[in-house]
Amino acid sequence: MTEHEWLSCLNPEIMLAYLIGQGLLVGRKRECWLAAKGDSVPEQRSCVLRDIFGNPWRPAVLSYRCRECGIPCGTPAAGYYCVKCGCDEAFCPWLRWNHGTIPALARTAYEEHAFEEVMPILADALEDAGCANLDILRHCRGDAPHVRGCWVLDLLLGKG
């Protein structure tokens, strides 16, 4: 399967075969799919898979900065060490913006199943916080169904 095929596929069985073949249908993501599959109509299942797994060819990552000097850096999990000031701590500005508004919105959408109401607001907040990732912003503003396990919410909430 190619990226283009994934993004346009309407057959969830083909998508599932790809995910299984790549070892991606495991753990929490598998559990989210199984829960969402039962709640969705067959015509929406390919959209639900894209909601949970995003684009496997371009996985999204949060943008981190050095806690001391503020320069962009890699993720803390990658063993961050700032070459400019020597600091070994990083943070994501989006998650701290406006006293934690973005994680709060993501939690609300997730816990209250308020996806349709919260996702467009989350997109606006992310944009205000400096997010320029069009995949993330389009996903939040899109009209495809959202479910628990949504790749954007999982990214923002650190659910992996």
Secondary structure as UniProt FT lines:
FT   HELIX           3..8
FT   HELIX           12..21
FT   TURN            22..23
FT   HELIX           27..39
FT   HELIX           42..44
FT   HELIX           45..53
FT   TURN            56..57
FT   STRAND          64..66
FT   TURN            67..69
FT   STRAND          72..73
FT   HELIX           76..78
FT   TURN            83..85
FT   STRAND          90..91
FT   HELIX           93..112
FT   HELIX           115..128
FT   TURN            129..130
FT   HELIX           134..141
FT   TURN            148..149
FT   HELIX           151..157
//
